[in-house]
Amino acid sequence: MTIAFVTFGCRLNRAETLDLQAKCAAAGHEVVAEPTAETDAVVVRGCSVTARAQRDCEKKIAHLRARFPNARVITAGCLPNAQKIDDLLGTVPNPGTVPDFEFHAANTSRAYLKVQDGCSGRCAFCIVPQFRGPPRSEPFSTVLARARDFLANGYREIVVTGCNLALYRSEGRGLPDLVSALAELRNSDVSHRIRLGSVEPGICDAALLDAMEAHQNVCRHVHLSLQSAADRVLARMNRPYKIGQVAAFCSDAVRRLGPRLALGADVICGFPGETEEDFSATRSFLGGIRFPASNDGSRTADFSFSHLHAFPYSERPGTPAAEMADSIPRAVRLERVRILEKDAAERAEAFRARLGGQEVEICVERDGAGYSGEYVRFPAPPGAERRSLVRFKA
């Protein structure tokens, strides 16, 4: 069977696509980069984190069905009508190694390693647990074996992904233990590095910083699922932390990992009841205005966020937030996103400028550029090989 893959959304979806590609190839199916008239099946791994994301997926599915009427279009991932892949393709075995074929997006040289799925959170806005269920972690030994396979097949950056990474637990070990073990893997004399996907504030703690501090090949990049920096909004969202905890974590992270640490955040704009004061608090927090990092005000945080994913709040039927009063007009939501994105672009440029003249390391991708450990994109030096880690002065 000839199978193509189309993937939307987060790194977790990309990791799941890579896993399924490997399984299909091991089972004897032909994996192709793009669907054609001869393709037997197209697997669309979708995303429903926002209403717009779901609409985009549904439009793509309809387009594929119209363009390739003879192909079986299979929906997977976080979509209401997701299907069980094994039921449609036949049971596929777990491969002993990772086949050396191109990831469907093809421009990346990074391997996406899924270590965890599901979430026990009850955030008022989130529909994802309805699709992914309770937390489940891949066995520690399985994760390490999968990582070794990636290294053996030429990948030099491994991106650790999960629905809620901070909930990883296996055989009494958590995410910090896993990060350390992955960083310490050896594949002859060739170096590699580890990058973390998004982590949840209020769950990640000093132990994660311990692991990052002890291993220089863990990328200096922490992306937090922040959502808001106003305690009143966080409470309405049913998030498991207050902003002072996040400030303390970020302050400690910068202090321990250095000023080149890149902080990123996901933020929802226009959650029901979010006032201008709430929005201003979030904007100020992201921008690095000194912030109390202890209840008595004796410590202050000194950091800013150089990376940002800002989204307008999207009502998801079946979630508590969809029934909340004090809805914010969509135009206001979009304007708040625009403001945060403009601020973030200025901070990102300033962060990039601070790297000027310093040594950076990038993982070279197909287009001859790559991301540094701080998640800043640079062109590679002439002659650099794809997938290699190269160092040079920015």
C-alpha positions in Angstrom: 0.0 0.0 0.0 1.2 3.5 -0.8 0.6 5.9 2.0 1.1 9.7 2.4 0.9 11.7 5.6 -0.4 15.2 6.2 0.2 16.6 9.8 -1.2 19.6 11.5 -0.5 21.1 14.9 2.1 20.4 17.6 5.3 18.6 17.9 3.5 15.7 19.5 1.5 15.2 16.3 4.7 15.3 14.3 6.2 12.7 16.6 3.2 10.4 16.2 3.4 10.8 12.4 7.1 9.9 12.4 6.3 6.8 14.6 3.5 5.7 12.2 5.6 6.3 9.1 8.2 4.0 10.6 5.7 1.3 11.5 4.1 1.4 8.0 7.5 1.2 6.4 8.4 -1.8 8.6 5.2 -3.5 7.6 6.1 -3.2 4.0 4.0 -0.2 3.0 5.5 2.5 0.8 5.6 5.9 2.5 5.6 8.8 0.1 6.2 12.5 0.8 3.1 13.8 -1.1 -0.2 12.2 -2.2 -0.6 11.5 -5.9 -3.3 9.9 -8.1 -1.6 6.6 -7.3 -1.7 6.9 -3.5 -3.8 4.3 -1.8 -4.2 6.1 1.5 -3.7 9.6 3.0 -3.4 9.8 6.8 -4.4 13.3 8.1 -3.3 13.8 11.7 -5.4 16.8 12.8 -5.6 19.4 15.5 -8.6 20.8 17.4 -6.8 23.0 19.9 -8.7 26.0 18.4 -11.8 26.2 16.3 -9.7 27.7 13.4 -7.2 24.8 13.6 -10.1 22.3 13.4 -11.7 24.1 10.4 -8.3 24.2 8.6 -8.0 20.4 9.1 -11.6 19.8 7.9 -11.0 21.9 4.8 -7.8 20.0 4.0 -9.6 16.6 4.4 -12.4 17.7 2.1 -9.9 19.0 -0.4 -7.9 15.7 -0.3 -11.1 13.6 -0.8 -12.1 15.7 -3.8 -8.7 15.7 -5.4 -7.9 12.0 -4.8 -11.3 10.2 -4.9 -9.6 6.8 -5.2 -7.5 7.2 -2.1 -8.7 6.3 1.4 -8.4 9.5 3.5 -8.0 8.6 7.2 -8.4 11.1 10.0 -6.3 10.7 13.1 -5.0 12.8 16.0 -7.1 15.4 17.9 -10.2 15.5 15.7 -13.8 14.5 16.6 -14.0 11.9 13.9 -10.5 10.4 14.4 -10.2 6.8 13.3 -8.1 3.9 14.6 -5.2 3.5 12.2 -4.7 -0.2 12.8 -8.3 -0.9 11.9 -7.9 0.6 8.5 -4.3 -0.2 7.6 -4.0 -3.5 9.3 -1.9 -4.1 12.4 1.6 -2.8 11.9 4.5 -3.9 14.1 6.8 -1.8 16.1 10.0 -1.5 14.1 13.3 -2.6 15.6 15.0 0.5 14.2 13.9 3.8 12.6 13.8 3.4 8.8 15.9 6.1 7.1 13.2 7.9 5.2 12.4 11.5 5.1 9.9 13.0 7.6 6.8 14.1 5.6 7.6 17.8 6.1 11.0 17.0 4.8 12.7 20.3 5.7 13.5 19.3 9.2 16.5 17.5 10.5 15.2 17.1 14.0 13.7 13.9 15.3 10.5 14.1 17.3 10.4 11.7 20.2 7.1 11.0 21.8 7.5 10.1 25.5 4.0 10.8 27.0 0.4 11.2 26.0 -2.8 12.4 27.8 -3.4 14.9 30.5 -5.0 14.9 33.9 -5.6 18.6 33.9 -9.1 20.1 33.8 -8.4 23.4 32.2 -11.6 25.3 31.5 -10.7 26.0 27.8 -9.1 22.8 26.7 -10.8 20.0 24.7 -7.6 17.9 24.1 -8.1 15.5 27.1 -11.4 14.4 25.5 -9.3 13.1 22.6 -6.2 12.0 24.3 -7.5 10.7 27.7 -5.6 10.4 31.0 -1.8 10.6 31.3 0.2 7.7 29.9 4.0 7.5 29.7 6.2 5.4 27.4 8.5 3.0 29.4 11.9 4.6 30.2 13.8 1.8 28.3 11.6 2.1 25.3 12.2 5.9 25.0 16.0 5.4 25.3 15.9 2.7 22.6 13.9 4.9 20.3 16.4 7.7 20.8 19.3 5.5 20.0 17.6 4.5 16.8 17.3 8.2 15.8 20.9 8.8 16.5 21.9 5.7 14.5 20.0 7.0 11.6 21.7 10.3 11.5 19.6 12.6 13.6 21.6 15.0 15.8 18.7 16.8 17.5 16.0 15.0 19.4 12.9 17.0 20.4 11.2 15.4 23.4 7.4 15.7 23.0 4.2 14.8 24.9 0.7 16.0 25.6 1.9 17.2 29.0 5.6 16.5 29.3 5.8 17.4 33.0 3.6 14.5 33.8 6.1 11.9 32.5 6.5 9.0 35.0 8.1 5.6 34.4 9.5 3.2 36.9 9.7 5.9 39.5 11.5 8.3 37.2 10.3 11.6 35.9 11.1 14.1 33.1 14.4 15.3 34.7 15.7 11.8 34.9 14.7 11.2 31.3 16.3 14.4 30.1 19.6 13.4 31.8 19.5 9.9 30.3 18.8 11.2 26.8 21.6 13.7 27.1 24.1 11.1 28.2 23.4 8.7 25.2 26.4 8.0 23.1 26.6 7.2 19.4 30.3 6.7 18.7 32.0 10.1 18.9 29.2 12.1 17.2 27.6 14.7 19.3 23.9 15.2 19.7 21.6 17.5 21.6 18.2 17.4 23.3 15.4 19.9 23.0 12.3 20.0 25.2 8.8 20.6 23.9 6.4 22.7 25.9 6.3 22.2 29.6 3.6 23.0 32.1 4.2 25.7 34.7 3.5 24.6 38.3 4.6 21.1 37.6 8.2 21.5 36.2 10.5 22.4 39.1 14.1 22.8 40.1 14.9 19.2 39.2 14.4 20.0 35.6 16.8 22.9 35.9 19.3 20.5 37.6 19.2 18.2 34.5 19.6 21.1 32.1 22.4 22.7 34.1 24.3 19.4 34.3 24.2 18.7 30.6 25.4 21.3 28.1 23.8 19.4 25.2 20.3 20.2 26.5 19.2 23.2 24.5 18.9 26.4 26.4 15.3 26.9 25.5 12.3 26.5 27.8 8.8 27.0 26.3 6.0 27.3 28.9 2.3 26.7 28.5 1.7 30.0 30.3 -1.8 31.1 28.9 -2.0 34.2 31.1 0.0 36.2 33.7 -3.0 37.4 35.6 -3.9 35.3 38.6 -7.6 36.1 38.3 -7.6 34.7 34.7 -5.5 31.7 35.6 -8.1 30.8 38.4 -10.9 31.1 35.9 -9.0 28.9 33.5 -8.5 26.4 36.3 -4.7 26.4 35.7 -2.6 24.7 38.5 -0.4 27.6 39.4 -0.1 31.3 40.3 2.0 33.7 38.3 4.4 34.2 41.2 5.4 30.5 40.9 6.1 31.0 37.2 8.2 34.1 37.9 10.3 32.3 40.5 10.9 29.4 38.1 11.9 31.7 35.2 14.1 33.8 37.5 15.9 30.6 38.7 16.2 29.3 35.2 17.9 32.4 33.9 20.2 32.6 37.0 21.2 29.0 36.6 21.3 28.5 32.8 22.6 32.0 31.9 21.4 35.0 30.0 21.3 33.1 26.7 18.4 31.0 28.0 15.5 31.5 25.6 12.1 31.6 27.3 9.0 31.0 25.3 5.3 31.0 26.1 1.9 30.1 24.9 -0.7 32.7 25.7 -4.5 32.9 25.2 -5.9 36.4 24.5 -9.4 37.3 25.4 -10.4 34.5 27.7 -13.9 35.2 29.1 -13.7 38.0 31.7 -10.2 39.1 30.8 -10.0 42.8 31.6 -7.7 45.4 30.2 -5.9 45.2 33.5 -5.5 41.4 33.2 -4.2 41.8 29.6 -1.7 44.5 30.7 -0.4 42.2 33.4 0.3 39.5 30.9 1.9 42.0 28.5 4.2 43.4 31.2 5.1 39.9 32.5 6.2 38.8 29.0 8.1 42.0 28.5 10.4 41.5 31.5 9.2 44.2 33.9 10.6 43.2 37.2 8.1 41.0 38.9 7.7 39.8 42.5 9.2 36.2 42.7 8.3 35.6 46.4 5.2 36.2 48.4 6.8 38.8 50.6 8.3 40.7 47.7 11.9 40.1 48.9 13.0 38.7 45.5 12.3 40.0 42.1 12.5 38.2 38.7 14.5 39.6 35.9 13.7 37.9 32.6 11.7 38.3 29.4 10.2 36.0 26.8 11.9 36.0 23.4 9.5 33.5 21.9 5.7 33.7 21.9 2.7 31.8 20.5 -0.3 34.0 21.1 -3.8 32.8 20.2 -7.2 34.4 20.4 -9.5 32.5 22.8 -11.6 30.0 20.9 -14.8 28.6 22.3 -14.7 24.8 22.2 -18.2 23.2 22.8 -18.1 20.8 25.7 -15.6 22.8 27.8 -16.6 24.9 30.9 -15.2 28.1 29.3 -17.6 27.9 26.4 -20.5 28.5 28.9 -18.8 31.3 30.8 -20.3 34.8 30.9 -18.3 38.0 30.0 -17.3 36.9 26.6 -14.7 39.2 25.0 -15.5 40.5 21.4 -13.5 38.7 18.8 -12.1 42.0 17.5 -10.7 42.7 21.0 -9.2 39.2 21.2 -7.5 39.6 17.8 -6.2 43.1 18.7 -4.6 41.8 21.9 -2.9 39.0 19.9 -1.6 41.7 17.5 -0.2 43.7 20.4 1.6 40.8 22.0 3.0 39.6 18.7 4.4 43.0 17.9 6.0 43.2 21.3 7.4 39.6 20.9 8.8 40.4 17.4 10.8 43.3 19.0 12.1 41.1 21.8 13.0 38.3 19.4 15.1 40.7 17.3 16.8 42.1 20.4 17.5 38.5 21.6 19.0 37.6 18.2 21.1 40.8 18.3 22.6 39.8 21.7 23.8 36.6 20.1 25.8 38.5 17.5 29.5 37.8 17.7 29.0 34.8 20.0 29.4 31.2 19.1 26.2 29.4 18.2 25.4 25.8 17.3 22.7 25.0 14.7 21.3 21.7 13.4 21.5 22.1 9.6 18.2 21.5 7.7 17.5 20.9 4.1 17.3 24.6 3.2 20.8 25.3 4.5 19.8 27.0 7.7 18.9 25.7 11.2 17.9 26.6 14.7 20.4 27.4 17.4 20.1 25.9 20.9 18.3 29.1 21.8 15.8 28.5 19.0 17.0 31.3 16.8 17.3 30.5 13.1 20.7 31.1 11.3 22.1 30.3 7.9 24.6 27.5 8.0 28.2 28.1 7.0 29.1 27.0 3.4 29.6 23.3 3.0 27.8 22.3 6.2 26.1 18.9 5.9 22.4 18.4 6.5 21.5 17.1 10.0 24.9 17.9 11.3 25.5 20.2 14.3 27.8 23.0 13.4 29.3 25.8 15.5 30.2 29.2 14.2 30.1 32.9 15.3 26.8 34.5 14.7 
